[in-house]
């Protein structure tokens, strides 16, 4: 995928509001699009003025290709890598995220950016657990995953239950943000936050209707400084079903 103006705004927010820095890896070598549409371009310009004052949008693009390393380095990351299963886009790390992860990648990154890669990996649980292994303690996963109206884009559409059921409940991550982000510029400011099933005991609910067009799951989760007392390779269940099973057993 590519980092559009709307997604660039969300990345800016996460990085600057949470003081993220160090080593970053993007899953798939993400293309840089930046400002392109009037309404979302205004949103992007406002975020740029807030988080990177004095930096022009043109300075965020790579000078010699269409990719986004310059954007992340301008945000303050020391090293910016890209990971792909194939070298076809010259990723700096060629690795199957759905396969066995070499120990050299364990705990290597402060931030992992999934800008639309994991939904293309058939062995999704392995991919997510490999991300967990790659993150340093306190590291952050930023995810922009197709959630609604993306039929046949990949193997999966990822929903908020994954954020709360797997990352928060199973692995003990802190949820910094979880919202549904419309991609149509006219709906750029209409992100919808679901309820947290770990607090309500039922599946995530929405107060507003989703607008037309493609919607991404926009989220950020932080790995605990010390691994929680969880089985990272264990089974994961939806919250509301666990509530029912517990009720039936009492």
DOVEXLUM-759849 format. One line per 2 residues: number of its first residue (from 1); their letters; for each residue x, y, z of N, C-alpha, C. Coordinates in steps of 0.001 Angstrom, whole numbers, plus 500000, padded with zeros to 6 digits. Each point is the difference from the previous one (the first is absolute). Layout:
# residues N
NUM> A> X Y Z X Y Z X Y Z  ...
END
This chain:
# residues 250
1> XX> 500839 498803 500000 499161 501197 500000 500870 501240 500000  499347 501141 500195 500709 501274 499961 499530 500866 501160
3> XX> 500863 500906 500411 499679 500915 501092 499385 501253 499396  498684 500107 500090 499283 501159 499488 500021 501111 501038
5> XX> 499381 501120 499668 499956 501128 500928 499297 499633 501303  498892 499276 499929 499259 499638 501211 500839 499092 500893
7> XX> 500644 499003 499415 500806 499076 500802 501244 500695 500541  500560 500922 499238 501148 500765 500491 499634 500800 501243
9> XX> 498799 500537 500028 499535 500742 501184 499968 499083 501215  499456 498813 499839 499899 499073 501134 501382 499565 500481
11> XX> 500912 499764 499062 501355 499624 500395 500676 501143 500751  499850 501216 499504 500543 501168 500686 499482 500077 501436
13> XX> 498706 499799 500173 499404 500052 501334 500620 498953 500924  500076 498774 499520 500522 498926 500842 501451 500246 500385
15> XX> 500813 500370 499020 501431 500154 500251 500276 501161 500942  499403 501138 499741 500314 501195 500773 499308 500020 501362
17> XX> 498790 499503 500086 499287 500033 501283 500483 498917 500959  500701 498993 499472 500520 498929 500850 501529 499964 500029
19> XX> 500628 501043 499461 501469 500128 500015 500691 498749 499455  499557 499539 498854 500578 498800 499404 501251 500361 499202
21> XX> 501002 499148 500093 501253 500222 499283 500755 498678 499928  501245 500044 499574 500823 498791 499949 499953 499331 498648
23> XX> 499819 498683 500010 500024 499199 498776 498586 499620 499585  499665 500273 498753 498662 499701 499465 500124 499067 498815
25> XX> 499056 499070 499901 499889 499181 498794 498580 500100 499476  499894 500263 498705 498684 499966 499357 499849 498635 499329
27> XX> 498843 499421 500171 499701 498707 499379 499542 500271 498571  500771 499513 499065 499822 500439 498632 500655 501369 499869
29> XX> 500607 500286 498886 500630 501311 499818 498922 500978 499556  499575 500843 500926 498850 500856 499766 500338 501159 499068
31> XX> 499127 500214 499036 500147 501155 499109 499541 501277 500713  500544 501109 499570 499628 501293 500572 499076 500732 499033
33> XX> 498827 500374 500479 499051 500762 499198 499884 501419 500547  499806 500101 501332 499914 501318 500616 498777 500776 499557
35> XX> 500143 501306 499903 498864 500879 499709 499516 499804 498569  498686 499747 499854 499487 499782 498648 498558 500447 499804
37> XX> 499208 500123 501056 498592 500352 499838 499662 501175 500908  499089 500858 499541 499790 501273 500674 499664 499857 501472
39> XX> 498930 499266 500332 499570 499962 501393 500991 499272 500891  500469 498850 499573 500980 499281 500808 501365 500669 499932
41> XX> 500290 500730 498918 501258 500742 499912 500038 501102 501052  498883 500632 500256 499938 501024 501048 500270 499384 501365
43> XX> 499445 498836 500231 500234 499262 501240 501487 499672 500149  500619 499593 498898 501416 499683 500003 500847 501243 500282
45> XX> 499682 501113 499361 500758 501231 500202 499921 500473 501449  498837 499853 500609 499837 500386 501407 500861 499130 500911
47> XX> 500008 498702 499735 500816 499090 500806 501481 500288 499810  500384 500312 498780 501402 500309 499718 500433 501254 500760
49> XX> 499141 501012 500010 500323 501227 500719 500073 499763 501506  499194 499059 500501 499974 499712 501432 501203 499177 500437
51> XX> 500302 498964 499255 500999 499025 500449 501383 500179 499373  500049 500607 498806 501289 500239 499344 500039 501433 499470
53> XX> 499896 500988 500877 499969 501394 499533 501250 500354 499210  499765 500677 498891 501110 500413 499148 500380 498995 498942
55> XX> 499446 498804 500055 500299 498958 499009 498957 500054 498888  500447 500093 498773 499103 500009 498855 499646 498569 499595
57> XX> 498802 499824 499485 499536 498662 499609 500933 499366 498974  500556 500816 499110 500872 499472 498956 501276 499388 500573
59> XX> 500397 500440 501189 501230 499497 500613 499833 498614 500609  498775 499491 500041 499743 498696 500594 500156 498854 499011
61> XX> 500106 500301 498734 500088 498965 498972 501455 499611 499755  500227 498719 499706 501327 499581 499549 500374 500777 498737
63> XX> 501259 500335 499868 500425 500779 498838 500226 499145 498761  500243 498698 500191 500378 499174 498849 499039 498861 499695
65> XX> 498909 499880 500786 499013 498971 499683 498672 500372 500649  499024 499087 499934 498639 500306 500436 499685 499538 501425
67> XX> 501005 499585 500753 499743 499387 501296 500127 501002 501152  499877 499522 501232 499719 500905 501119 501050 500018 501106
69> XX> 501219 499554 499741 501028 500034 501037 500250 501418 500510  500010 500980 499099 500252 501385 500402 498939 500502 500966
71> XX> 498755 499632 499766 498911 500401 500895 500282 499528 501425  500352 498741 500157 500222 499468 501345 501268 500567 500635
73> XX> 501021 500220 499203 501218 500589 500558 499764 501442 500438  499157 500723 499264 499663 501367 500384 499221 500020 501303
75> XX> 499264 498934 500269 499267 499898 501270 500933 499767 501182  501253 499620 499725 500968 499855 501077 500535 498602 500230
77> XX> 499724 499064 499091 500510 498640 500175 501455 499919 499520  500804 499282 500769 501423 499863 499679 500227 499063 498823
79> XX> 499289 498875 500007 500113 499031 498919 498603 499651 499497  499871 499905 498693 498714 499651 499393 500228 498827 499052
81> XX> 499427 498863 500342 500087 498808 499158 498646 499695 499385  500027 499157 498993 498777 499463 499408 500156 498493 499896
83> XX> 498896 499289 500167 500028 498537 499984 498983 499485 498997  500436 499068 499179 499092 499383 499040 500453 498577 499748
85> XX> 499083 499182 499502 500323 498608 499701 500822 499894 498719  499989 501054 499190 500694 500022 498717 500841 501265 499897
87> XX> 501091 499961 499241 500811 501203 499799 499497 500896 498876  498759 499781 499518 499549 500682 498781 499912 501516 500158
89> XX> 499876 500506 501250 499993 501447 500225 501228 500449 500803  501026 499158 499994 501260 500327 500667 499836 500245 501503
91> XX> 499182 499181 500642 499895 500074 501463 501360 499697 500610  500304 500657 501113 501305 499803 500622 500096 498665 500725
93> XX> 498846 499405 500364 499976 498692 500645 499051 499101 499216  500515 498940 499434 499154 499032 499287 499696 498865 500967
95> XX> 498732 499914 500398 499591 499049 501029 498523 499682 499845  499653 498738 500093 498599 499573 500012 499468 500180 501411
97> XX> 499122 500978 500185 499475 500272 501331 499090 498876 500478  499515 499199 499078 499168 498865 500368 500787 498728 500211
99> XX> 501334 500095 499998 500852 498842 500206 500803 500116 501283  501022 499188 500099 500835 500018 501198 500870 501248 500013
101> XX> 500005 500702 501109 500726 501251 500117 501408 499740 500536  501038 500487 499335 501363 499808 500524 500194 500799 501284
103> XX> 500784 499465 500915 500203 500646 501290 500653 501367 499866  500689 500249 498893 500633 501306 499792 498973 501126 499937
105> XX> 498730 499663 499727 498952 501016 499939 499228 500138 501314  500283 499164 500970 499304 500080 501281 500373 501305 500710
107> XX> 498991 500733 500459 500238 501202 500786 500817 501062 499297  499887 500078 498708 500857 500915 499226 499388 501382 499804
109> XX> 498649 500105 500055 499356 501228 499563 499215 500683 501124  500070 501332 499986 499198 500813 500916 498589 500183 499471
111> XX> 499859 500033 498685 498688 500178 499366 499912 499089 498786  498885 499312 499886 499651 499261 498789 498802 500695 499381
113> XX> 500089 500321 498714 498870 500620 499304 499428 499024 498983  498756 499586 500245 499275 499153 499061 499059 500907 499214
115> XX> 500440 500402 498830 499184 500891 499187 499140 499269 498990  499631 498779 500303 499152 499233 499106 500692 498786 499441
117> XX> 500711 499285 500857 500729 498800 499576 499412 498725 500586  499679 500022 501286 499635 498751 500680 498759 499336 499420
119> XX> 499093 500784 499432 498796 499376 499433 500321 499147 498780  501199 500162 499437 500424 499217 498845 500757 498732 500400
121> XX> 500211 499801 501287 500757 498841 500485 499003 498947 500478  499985 498861 499345 498995 498990 500333 500129 499525 501441
123> XX> 501224 499787 500452 500219 499546 501376 500069 501224 500916  498851 500659 500148 499940 501264 500737 500419 499872 501465
125> XX> 499570 498966 500737 500446 499890 501398 501516 499951 500140  500668 499276 499083 501456 499951 500047 500594 501377 499731
127> XX> 499432 500730 499048 500497 501342 499683 499897 500914 501211  498858 499974 500679 499832 500857 501174 500949 499599 501130
129> XX> 500178 498716 500194 500908 499569 501068 501450 500328 499650  500321 500020 498731 501341 500409 499599 500206 501500 500228
131> XX> 498965 500785 499787 500093 501427 500320 500274 500173 501488  499299 499232 500806 500214 500028 501454 501461 499699 500329
133> XX> 500582 499034 499324 501396 499642 500251 500956 501101 499530  499667 500672 498930 500892 501015 499438 500032 501283 500819
135> XX> 498937 500277 500733 499933 501235 500771 500850 499923 501258  500666 501095 500297 500692 500133 501272 498968 500138 501119
137> XX> 500355 499715 501256 499102 500330 501111 499653 501493 499955  498721 500316 500097 499549 501380 499878 499835 500466 498575
139> XX> 500281 499120 499027 499859 500353 498595 498538 500100 499584  499764 500650 498874 498633 500299 499554 499760 499458 498590
141> XX> 498859 499360 499839 499498 499614 498684 498967 501034 499572  500205 500606 498841 499008 500881 499382 499409 499247 498821
143> XX> 498685 499871 499980 499364 499204 498958 498959 500775 499215  500049 499866 498684 498958 500502 499106 499568 498835 499125
145> XX> 498941 499330 500436 499576 498755 499366 498594 500129 499437  499742 499498 498798 498656 500037 499430 498981 499355 500929
147> XX> 498901 500708 500228 499002 499535 500967 498619 499848 499393  499634 500840 499047 498647 499953 499455 500019 500472 498543
149> XX> 499214 499299 499153 499906 500324 498569 501321 499798 499257  500744 498955 500380 501247 499662 499320 499970 498540 499538
151> XX> 498858 499546 499521 499870 498614 499560 501024 499692 498907  500700 498861 500171 501007 499502 499052 501271 500839 499950
153> XX> 500158 500945 500913 501272 500720 500064 501100 499081 500522  499677 499218 501002 500949 499054 500571 499244 498774 500480
155> XX> 500661 499184 500817 499324 498838 500572 499005 500407 501082  500260 501115 500682 499222 500361 501187 499636 501479 500010
157> XX> 498906 500307 500717 499709 501343 500464 500107 499948 501533  500790 500889 500574 500327 499943 501420 499040 500891 500792
159> XX> 499482 499484 501111 499001 500735 500772 500545 500400 501377  499311 500903 500706 500469 500447 501320 500167 498870 501008
161> XX> 499239 498936 499859 500132 498877 500932 501425 499455 500008  500711 500106 498874 501379 499535 499948 500885 500845 500918
163> XX> 499760 501299 500014 500793 500895 500844 499781 499671 501469  498736 499875 500385 499678 499798 501407 500138 498543 500433
165> XX> 499633 499070 499108 500021 498592 500376 501381 499386 499971  500809 500402 499019 501343 499421 499894 501051 500894 500642
167> XX> 500140 501216 499505 501091 500856 500482 499832 500395 501458  498807 500434 500376 499819 500440 501386 499808 498825 500951
169> XX> 499008 499155 499732 499657 498966 500977 501030 498879 500040  500404 499486 498846 500887 498843 499983 501449 500370 500303
171> XX> 500473 501096 499399 501416 500348 500134 500266 501115 501004  498953 500603 500532 500191 501016 501026 500470 501336 499485
173> XX> 499785 500288 498720 500387 501283 499437 499071 501116 500478  500526 501203 500055 499196 501192 500262 499452 500518 498675
175> XX> 498700 500206 499932 499388 500546 498784 500108 501522 500062  500834 500558 499154 500147 501453 499938 498863 500630 499212
177> XX> 499527 499288 498991 498882 500479 499183 499425 498846 499226  498685 500053 499785 499313 499045 499133 498786 500709 499440
179> XX> 499966 500180 498702 498877 500685 499371 499863 499534 498556  498844 500240 499439 499739 499684 498608 500128 501291 499206
181> XX> 500929 500011 499049 500331 501209 499251 499499 499915 498561  498971 500791 499641 499573 500044 498597 501096 500612 499149
183> XX> 500083 499565 498758 501043 500492 499104 499508 501045 499004  498687 500127 499827 499506 501072 499139 500311 501344 500651
185> XX> 500589 500941 499258 500363 501286 500598 498850 500713 500700  498782 499873 499475 498867 500685 500619 499677 499456 501398
187> XX> 500484 498780 500298 499746 499389 501305 501272 499899 500841  501042 500727 499616 501311 499843 500642 499944 500228 501503
189> XX> 499157 500917 500442 499914 500323 501425 498888 499243 500717  499487 498942 499385 498909 499235 500602 500462 498629 500486
191> XX> 501166 499941 500592 500473 498729 500568 499080 499583 501138  499727 498708 500092 499066 499463 500981 500738 499073 500949
193> XX> 499869 500247 501289 500649 499156 501011 499013 498958 500518  500377 498729 499959 499125 498948 500528 500150 499885 501510
195> XX> 499038 499340 500611 500114 499687 501421 501015 498881 500195  500518 499903 501199 501013 498997 500336 499321 498780 500606
197> XX> 500020 498849 499320 499319 498810 500518 500593 499483 501309  501267 500346 500274 500601 499581 501268 499408 500765 501179
199> XX> 499328 501108 499709 499338 500786 501045 498496 499754 500020  499403 499801 498821 498546 499850 499923 499542 498552 500087
201> XX> 500878 499049 499621 499623 498593 500003 499256 499559 498765  499795 500897 499038 499322 499665 498741 500848 500523 498840
203> XX> 499664 499556 498825 500770 500395 498830 500036 501522 499841  501032 500529 499324 500079 501455 499813 498740 500562 499349
205> XX> 499557 501112 500534 498814 500696 499488 500411 501381 499503  499181 500552 499075 500282 501312 499431 498828 500935 500254
207> XX> 500308 501227 500374 498945 500985 500246 499488 500620 498703  500830 500001 498977 499624 500605 498717 500063 498956 498891
209> XX> 499281 500275 498928 500034 499125 498837 501273 500245 499192  500512 498941 499406 501166 500142 499142 499603 500691 498700
211> XX> 500774 500970 499545 499690 500650 498724 500312 499080 498834  499558 500405 498821 500262 499225 498790 501490 500002 499674
213> XX> 500395 498993 499267 501381 499934 499536 500876 499148 500898  501264 499906 499613 500943 499184 500740 500292 500557 501382
215> XX> 500110 499094 500966 500293 500384 501382 501185 499170 500488  500958 500662 500603 501153 499315 500578 499850 499879 501509
217> XX> 500532 498925 500554 500188 499901 501441 501308 500725 500307  499883 501091 500723 501135 500859 500338 500285 499814 501482
219> XX> 501160 499421 500332 500256 499694 501406 501482 500075 500324  500277 500138 501277 501369 499951 500501 499981 499307 501347
221> XX> 500907 499049 500212 500083 499252 501250 501451 499947 500459  500189 500066 501319 501347 500019 500561 500284 498715 500769
223> XX> 501123 499384 499669 500437 498781 500677 500398 500324 501442  499630 499143 500961 500407 500256 501388 501513 499955 500149
225> XX> 500510 500745 500988 501440 500017 500236 500506 498628 500420  499154 499256 500688 500293 498618 500332 498837 499157 499509
227> XX> 500311 498890 499343 498937 499158 499464 499031 499609 501105  498730 500206 499711 498965 499602 500952 499994 498488 500141
229> XX> 499332 499513 501047 499926 498566 500253 498957 499386 499076  500372 499911 498705 499085 499478 498988 500739 498987 499146
231> XX> 499232 499177 499341 500540 499039 499044 499893 500629 498620  501111 500562 499497 499963 500724 498733 499637 499100 498832
233> XX> 500195 498701 500143 499661 499063 498927 498685 499268 500263  499304 500413 501040 498760 499321 500362 498821 500398 499137
235> XX> 498867 499420 500283 498794 500293 499235 499394 501331 500429  499273 500613 499058 499368 501292 500246 498511 499844 499736
237> XX> 499179 500520 500911 498549 499894 499871 499367 501374 500085  498843 500142 499347 499279 501264 500093 499422 500178 501400
239> XX> 500006 501247 500437 499643 500324 501381 498591 499560 500361  499031 500301 499133 498618 499719 500395 499725 498505 500109
241> XX> 500692 499193 499183 499830 498558 500131 500601 499501 501308  501134 500541 500373 500610 499600 501282 499079 500351 501156
243> XX> 499316 501124 499889 499050 500398 501041 498869 498978 500108  499516 499543 498855 498914 499016 499999 500461 498661 500551
245> XX> 501216 499584 499619 500512 498718 500481 500176 500037 501517  500522 501110 500508 500190 500128 501438 498666 499976 500725
247> XX> 498985 500656 499410 498683 499999 500619 499384 498620 500033  500213 499234 498919 499451 498648 499933 500679 499068 500991
249> XX> 501273 500298 500316 500760 499118 500898 499698 500293 501465  499416 501153 500278 499744 500363 501410 498735 499324 500529
END
